[in-house]
Amino acid sequence: MPRTDSAEALVDHLERAGLELSPEERAEIDLHQKGRALAQKVNFPGWQVALEMLQSYVLKATEVLVNMTPGDPAVPTAQAAASAASQIYSKFVQDVQAAISASEQTPEVLKRGYKRFVGAPPESL
């Protein structure tokens, strides 16, 4: 998964400072930065509108399925579409919430990097 610009800049900065980052640490930085960006967005009225629009796709797909005649050969396809829409909506909301939660704590690797730049002990951060 591509990193966000701010995450990529942080990773590059840390690596230039001599820190070797594991794939897990890179992912943690990426999630932290995504969460910081998303935390600013979810409190605006447009965010609720976007969620309602995503949810409407689930409701429409479910409505199409419920209104089909039993035995219609398209039922399995409609059921798959409704299920996929529901799963995507749920996963999206969970991922946004997880990213925001992850942004509430500074990743340890960023603390180590900060210490390297300013000479502060990481426990003081």
C-alpha positions as CSV (number, residue, x, y, z in Angstrom):
1,M,0.0,0.0,0.0
2,P,1.4,3.4,-0.9
3,R,2.3,5.7,1.9
4,T,0.8,9.1,2.3
5,D,3.1,12.0,1.4
6,S,3.7,13.0,5.0
7,A,4.4,9.4,6.0
8,E,6.8,9.0,3.2
9,A,8.6,12.3,4.1
10,L,8.9,11.1,7.7
11,V,10.2,7.7,6.7
12,D,12.8,9.3,4.4
13,H,13.8,11.8,7.1
14,L,14.3,9.0,9.7
15,E,16.2,6.8,7.3
16,R,18.5,9.7,6.4
17,A,19.1,10.2,10.1
18,G,20.4,6.6,10.2
19,L,17.4,4.7,11.6
20,E,16.6,1.4,9.9
21,L,12.9,0.9,9.8
22,S,11.1,-2.4,9.7
23,P,8.1,-2.9,7.4
24,E,5.9,-2.8,10.6
25,E,7.4,0.5,11.7
26,R,6.8,2.0,8.2
27,A,3.2,0.8,8.4
28,E,2.8,2.2,11.8
29,I,4.0,5.6,10.6
30,D,1.7,5.5,7.6
31,L,-1.3,4.6,9.8
32,H,-0.4,7.3,12.3
33,Q,-0.2,10.0,9.5
34,K,-3.4,8.8,7.9
35,G,-5.2,9.0,11.2
36,R,-3.9,12.5,11.8
37,A,-5.3,13.6,8.4
38,L,-8.6,11.8,8.9
39,A,-9.1,13.2,12.4
40,Q,-9.4,16.6,10.9
41,K,-12.0,15.5,8.4
42,V,-14.5,13.5,10.5
43,N,-15.7,16.5,12.5
44,F,-16.9,18.4,9.4
45,P,-20.5,18.1,8.2
46,G,-19.4,16.7,4.8
47,W,-18.0,13.6,6.5
48,Q,-21.4,12.6,7.7
49,V,-22.8,13.2,4.2
50,A,-20.0,11.0,2.7
51,L,-20.9,8.2,5.1
52,E,-24.6,8.5,4.3
53,M,-23.8,8.2,0.6
54,L,-21.7,5.1,1.2
55,Q,-24.5,3.6,3.3
56,S,-27.1,4.4,0.6
57,Y,-25.2,2.0,-1.8
58,V,-25.7,-0.7,0.8
59,L,-29.4,0.1,1.2
60,K,-30.0,0.3,-2.6
61,A,-28.3,-3.1,-3.2
62,T,-30.3,-4.6,-0.4
63,E,-33.5,-3.1,-1.8
64,V,-32.7,-4.6,-5.3
65,L,-32.2,-8.0,-3.7
66,V,-35.3,-8.0,-1.6
67,N,-37.5,-6.9,-4.5
68,M,-36.3,-9.8,-6.7
69,T,-38.6,-12.7,-7.4
70,P,-37.5,-15.9,-5.7
71,G,-35.8,-18.2,-8.1
72,D,-34.6,-15.3,-10.3
73,P,-31.2,-16.4,-11.7
74,A,-29.8,-13.0,-10.8
75,V,-30.4,-13.4,-7.1
76,P,-26.9,-14.8,-6.3
77,T,-25.4,-11.8,-8.1
78,A,-27.6,-9.3,-6.3
79,Q,-26.8,-11.0,-3.0
80,A,-23.1,-10.8,-3.7
81,A,-23.4,-7.1,-4.6
82,A,-25.4,-6.3,-1.4
83,S,-22.9,-8.3,0.7
84,A,-19.9,-6.6,-0.9
85,A,-21.4,-3.1,-0.5
86,S,-22.1,-3.8,3.2
87,Q,-18.6,-5.2,3.8
88,I,-16.9,-2.3,2.1
89,Y,-18.8,0.2,4.1
90,S,-18.1,-1.6,7.4
91,K,-14.4,-2.0,6.6
92,F,-14.1,1.6,5.5
93,V,-15.6,2.9,8.8
94,Q,-13.5,0.5,10.8
95,D,-10.3,1.4,9.0
96,V,-10.9,5.2,9.5
97,Q,-11.6,4.7,13.2
98,A,-8.5,2.5,13.6
99,A,-6.3,5.1,11.9
100,I,-7.7,7.9,14.1
101,S,-7.1,5.8,17.2
102,A,-3.6,5.0,16.0
103,S,-2.9,8.7,15.6
104,E,-3.6,9.4,19.3
105,Q,-0.3,7.8,20.3
106,T,3.0,8.8,18.7
107,P,4.7,5.7,17.3
108,E,7.9,4.7,19.2
109,V,10.0,4.9,16.1
110,L,9.1,8.6,15.7
111,K,10.1,9.2,19.3
112,R,13.4,7.5,18.7
113,G,13.9,9.6,15.6
114,Y,13.0,12.8,17.5
115,K,15.5,11.8,20.2
116,R,18.2,11.4,17.5
117,F,17.5,14.9,16.1
118,V,17.2,16.9,19.4
119,G,19.0,14.7,21.9
120,A,16.0,14.4,24.2
121,P,15.4,11.1,26.0
122,P,12.4,9.3,24.4
123,E,10.7,8.9,27.8
124,S,10.4,12.7,28.0
125,L,8.3,12.8,24.8
